[in-house]
Amino acid sequence: MDEDFLNKSRKTSRKRIILAISSFLIASSFISLAFAGYFGSEVEGFFEKGQALISGTFKDIVSSGENLELLAEIDLSSRVLSPVEPPNPKIIPAPEERRSSERASPKAGGSLNQVPRQKQEVSVSSEKPATLNQPTKLCSFEITQNPSREVIFNEIAWMGSPSGGGKTASETASDEWLELKNNSSGTIDLSGWEVLDSDGGIKIIFDASDKIEAGKFFLLERTNDDSVPGIAANKIYSGGLSNSGEWLKVFNSRCELADSLDASSGWGFFGGDNITKQTLERNLNSLGWHTSEKVGGTPKAENSSLVPPPPPAQANGNSGASAPPPPPPPPPPPPPPPPPEPPPPPPPEPPPSTSTLSHLVIAEVQITAGTGKADNDFIKIYNPGSETLDVSGWKLRKRTQSGTESSIRVFPDGSRIEANGYFLWANSDEGFSAGLGANVSSTQTIAANNSIALLKSDGTLVDALAWGSGHTNPFVEGAAYPENPGALQKLGRKSVSGSIKDTDNNAEDFELR
């Protein structure tokens, strides 16, 4: 009874040992596969030798016939699947693998050593991921903040350059150029700055080599360095300026607006001449514009002084033709004998006056640029005197057709108008005033059948203008101009022999153009 109990105990212990060794062999097979895939065949051989040693010991332990059944259930030559390889019952081992498997089968009395498996190669790339070339992101042209003016458009040859140097007029028409000026007190690094136009035809992006010293100029020439003969360009750009007008903006590297010129309605208001090739220049001491005195402009040099507009052509039915010279006067008749003691002649009557201007005048008004641009309004004031005037605290006011009065703008401290110069108010919506380079701006508007007045800081009336009809108590001199300006029409003062006309009658002193 005791002997049977001992035999059963020994069998149970042996079975437990066999199961533990079997579990170890199976686990070591998986570990061998994983290490071989990662470190190569040397580690795989190490584990296979270890398995062979344990398998031999295991065979000795289970050599008795009663354990062969259990041993047959543990087939160490079975194919061990990779963790990333799903089982596939349709895989047929190669002939060599089948023969090795048959030799290793315990049922055939062979060795229990596991059949070597093909090593899985793991490729590890040392290359860094490729970096995609991202396109340069342009600033949004819709930005309408107040410009900083640290860099400004200073001169624009929108009409091209004068013919010469072996080039015809048609060839030099595309020799356009732009000039920027540094208005600040230090050198400005233009890296990342941009010059754009509203229709996307001009995209100038500056790099790290582009800089402007304080008060200096930066010349941008179109297509090549031949647009301005004899003067080297600072940068070459592509894209043309339309002779019918452009809207240009300068942005700094943070896409903040530096300067803007809205000439989308035409260059005529600002200046430049396509026939004579005189450029568009910034006023020397203000942000206004004028036509250059010099044909071809002043690239990389100070601009010319303000040129007053020529008097309008007289209506003679042929404004383009010069009048024939007057015939020579007839010879004077012989003098009559002097009368005895003639009475003194009466004093001559003064000619009809265009009044010698001794005060500021309203020179020009626009009330609309057409559909969707009813707030594109401006008022231009002219100083006919020989000295700069301080207009700090002066006022522009308006009255509607019914007589309702309101303020357009009170001029801030430091406001001045140069001798023979202009002072411009414009509506500030959507960057309109910034594009004109206005001296002052506000959100106020002027419209049909309105009237406006320029007053000193103490309320003294200096000049007034009314247009349209049906007014109740308007600001006016004499009679109102009878028509309302249309889209892009300007109501401007007439000039006589080069002098501004001011007879204190709006109906006589103004015309539409």
Salt bridges, closest charged atoms under 4 A:
GLU66 OE1 - LYS11 NZ 3.58
GLU66 OE2 - ARG14 NH1 3.76
GLU85 OE2 - ARG79 NH2 2.91
GLU96 OE1 - ARG99 NH2 2.62
ASP175 OD2 - LYS167 NZ 2.98
GLU176 OE1 - ARG222 NH1 3.36
ASP207 OD2 - LYS235 NZ 3.46
ASP210 OD2 - LYS235 NZ 3.05
GLU256 OE1 - ARG254 NH2 3.03
ASP259 OD1 - ARG149 NH1 2.34
ASP259 OD2 - ARG282 NH1 2.85
GLU281 OE1 - HIS290 NE2 3.09
GLU302 OE1 - LYS181 NZ 3.91
GLU364 OE1 - LYS380 NZ 3.48
GLU364 OE2 - ARG513 NE 3.56
ASP390 OD2 - ARG416 NH2 3.76
GLU405 OE2 - ARG397 NE 2.72
GLU405 OE1 - ARG399 NE 3.02
ASP463 OD2 - ARG493 NH2 2.77
ASP502 OD2 - HIS359 NE2 3.36
ASP502 OD1 - ARG493 NH1 3.49
ASP509 OD2 - ARG493 NH1 3.79
GLU511 OE2 - ARG513 NH1 3.29
